[in-house]
Amino acid sequence: MSLTLYYHPLASFCWKTLIALYENETPFAPVIVDLGNAESKAAFLKVWPVGKFPVLRDTARDRTIPESTIINEYLAQHYPGKVELLPADRDTALQVRLGDRFYDHYVQEPMQKIVGDRLRPSGKTDPYGVELARAEILSSYDIIGAEMADRQWATGDAYTLADCAASPALFYANKVQPFGDGHKNVAAYLDRLMQRPSFIRVIEEAGPYFKLFPIKPEEN
């Protein structure tokens, strides 16, 4: 087995890559990184000194690939499977890349701002930043809702890397900023995503770690 994935089961960006791997049943060796454990952290920093996951190590090609988007494109290029996650058509591929970037930058990042603020020490929080993050998520919901009015998946009829990105983004965003009645198309899209066996598996594997998530539904 040439692929090793360094990740944490609760991390949203790691979910993106896990989903891509599971969609095509790509064999890999999982290594859970515990940054709170000195030995685990030191071993990971030897692989990727930046210290952020996920990171994919491919011994067959002697490559270390960081960043979820780059990993997923690498998998699509070098380890393709039955699901064509990155279309061969260049124009369509651009739309898929745009979808991936949209969900990362305008849903995941503001979601993580809210979660990160909850983890800050007393007196060090950023209420105004959280307010802006919530507004950005709601604006993104409006855009997604309009797009999903006549789509099955993020960029059309085919499941792609954009949907891999949308899955954790919407799952966690809904916990910190619930969709509400005004975003039924977004909720329906997340329901479809959660029916994918790949996403079901990711959620089940994260189950024991959900207790670490700092925001409960009643605390939104």
C-alpha positions in Angstrom: 0.0 0.0 0.0 1.7 3.2 -1.2 -0.7 5.8 0.2 -0.7 7.0 3.8 -3.1 9.7 5.0 -2.2 11.8 8.1 -5.5 13.3 9.5 -7.9 13.7 12.4 -11.4 12.1 12.2 -13.1 15.3 13.5 -11.3 17.8 11.2 -13.6 19.1 8.4 -10.9 19.5 5.8 -9.8 15.9 6.5 -13.3 14.8 5.7 -12.9 16.2 2.2 -10.1 13.8 1.5 -11.5 10.9 3.3 -14.7 11.2 1.2 -12.7 11.3 -2.0 -10.8 8.2 -1.0 -13.9 6.3 0.1 -15.9 7.3 -3.0 -13.4 5.3 -5.2 -12.5 2.7 -2.6 -8.8 3.8 -2.8 -6.7 1.8 -0.5 -4.6 3.8 2.0 -3.1 3.5 5.5 -4.7 5.9 8.0 -2.6 7.7 10.6 -4.6 9.7 13.1 -2.6 12.7 14.3 -3.0 13.9 17.9 -1.5 17.4 18.1 -2.0 17.3 21.8 0.3 14.3 22.1 4.0 15.3 21.9 5.1 12.0 20.2 2.3 12.1 17.6 2.9 15.8 16.8 6.7 15.3 16.5 6.2 12.4 14.1 3.8 14.4 12.0 6.0 17.4 11.8 8.7 15.2 10.3 6.3 14.5 7.5 5.0 18.0 7.1 6.7 20.8 9.1 3.8 23.2 8.6 1.8 21.0 11.0 -1.6 21.1 9.4 -3.6 18.2 8.1 -4.6 16.4 6.0 -1.4 15.3 4.4 -1.0 12.4 1.9 2.2 10.5 1.6 2.7 8.5 -1.6 5.7 6.2 -1.3 5.3 4.8 -4.8 5.9 8.2 -6.3 7.9 9.6 -3.4 5.6 12.5 -3.0 4.2 14.3 0.1 1.0 16.2 -0.7 -0.6 18.7 1.7 -3.9 20.6 1.5 -7.2 18.8 0.9 -7.9 20.3 -2.5 -4.5 19.4 -3.8 -4.7 15.9 -2.4 -8.1 15.3 -4.0 -6.8 16.5 -7.4 -3.7 14.4 -7.0 -5.9 11.3 -6.3 -8.1 12.1 -9.3 -5.1 12.4 -11.5 -3.0 9.5 -10.2 -5.5 7.2 -8.5 -8.7 7.5 -10.5 -11.6 5.2 -9.8 -15.2 4.6 -10.8 -16.3 8.1 -9.8 -14.8 10.8 -12.0 -14.4 13.4 -9.3 -12.6 15.8 -11.5 -14.1 15.9 -15.1 -11.8 15.6 -18.0 -13.6 18.5 -19.8 -11.6 21.6 -18.9 -14.5 24.0 -18.7 -16.5 21.6 -16.5 -13.4 21.0 -14.4 -13.1 24.8 -13.8 -16.7 24.8 -12.4 -15.8 21.9 -10.1 -12.7 23.8 -8.9 -14.8 26.9 -8.3 -17.3 24.9 -6.3 -14.5 23.4 -4.2 -13.0 26.9 -3.5 -16.5 28.3 -2.8 -17.3 25.8 -0.1 -13.8 26.1 1.5 -13.6 29.9 1.5 -17.2 31.0 2.1 -18.6 28.2 4.2 -15.8 26.3 5.9 -13.6 29.2 6.8 -16.3 31.4 8.4 -17.6 28.2 10.2 -14.2 27.6 11.6 -14.0 31.3 12.7 -17.1 30.7 14.8 -15.8 27.4 16.2 -12.3 28.8 16.8 -13.8 31.8 18.7 -15.5 29.4 21.1 -12.1 27.9 21.9 -10.5 31.2 22.8 -9.7 32.1 26.4 -12.1 34.3 28.3 -11.6 37.9 27.3 -9.9 37.0 24.0 -13.0 36.4 22.0 -14.0 38.3 18.9 -17.8 38.9 18.9 -17.7 41.2 15.9 -15.7 38.7 13.9 -18.2 36.0 14.7 -21.1 38.3 13.6 -19.3 38.8 10.3 -18.7 35.1 9.9 -22.4 34.3 10.5 -23.4 36.9 7.9 -21.0 35.4 5.4 -22.4 31.9 6.0 -26.0 33.1 5.5 -25.0 34.9 2.3 -23.4 31.6 1.1 -26.6 29.7 2.0 -28.6 32.1 -0.2 -26.2 31.5 -3.2 -26.3 27.7 -2.7 -30.0 27.7 -2.3 -30.5 29.4 -5.6 -28.0 27.1 -7.4 -29.5 23.9 -5.9 -33.0 24.8 -7.0 -32.4 22.8 -10.2 -29.3 20.7 -9.5 -28.7 17.3 -8.0 -25.1 18.0 -7.0 -22.8 21.0 -6.6 -22.1 21.6 -10.2 -24.8 19.7 -12.0 -25.9 16.0 -12.4 -22.5 14.4 -11.5 -21.0 14.0 -8.1 -17.5 15.7 -8.0 -14.8 17.1 -5.9 -17.0 20.1 -5.2 -19.4 17.8 -3.4 -16.5 16.4 -1.4 -15.9 19.9 -0.2 -19.6 20.7 0.3 -20.2 17.8 2.6 -18.1 18.8 5.7 -18.7 22.5 5.0 -22.5 22.2 5.2 -22.5 19.6 7.9 -20.6 21.7 10.3 -22.0 25.1 9.2 -25.5 23.8 9.9 -24.4 23.2 13.5 -23.1 26.7 14.1 -25.6 28.5 11.9 -28.6 26.3 11.2 -30.2 26.5 7.8 -33.7 27.5 8.9 -36.9 27.6 6.8 -35.4 30.0 4.3 -32.8 27.5 3.1 -34.7 24.4 2.3 -32.8 23.7 -0.9 -29.5 23.8 1.1 -30.9 21.4 3.7 -32.2 19.0 0.9 -28.7 19.1 -0.7 -27.0 18.2 2.6 -29.5 15.4 3.0 -28.5 14.0 -0.4 -24.8 14.3 0.5 -25.4 12.4 3.8 -26.9 9.5 1.9 -23.6 8.8 0.1 -21.9 5.7 1.6 -18.6 7.6 1.7 -20.0 10.4 3.9 -21.9 8.0 6.1 -18.6 6.2 6.8 -16.8 9.5 7.6 -19.5 10.5 10.0 -19.5 7.1 11.7 -15.8 7.2 12.1 -15.9 10.7 13.6 -18.6 9.7 16.1 -16.4 9.0 19.1 -14.8 12.5 18.6 -17.9 14.6 18.4 -17.8 15.2 22.1 -14.8 17.4 21.4 -16.8 19.8 19.1 -17.2 23.0 21.2 -20.7 24.1 20.0 -23.9 22.3 20.9 -27.1 22.9 18.9 -28.7 24.9 21.7 -25.7 27.2 21.8 -26.0 28.7 18.3 
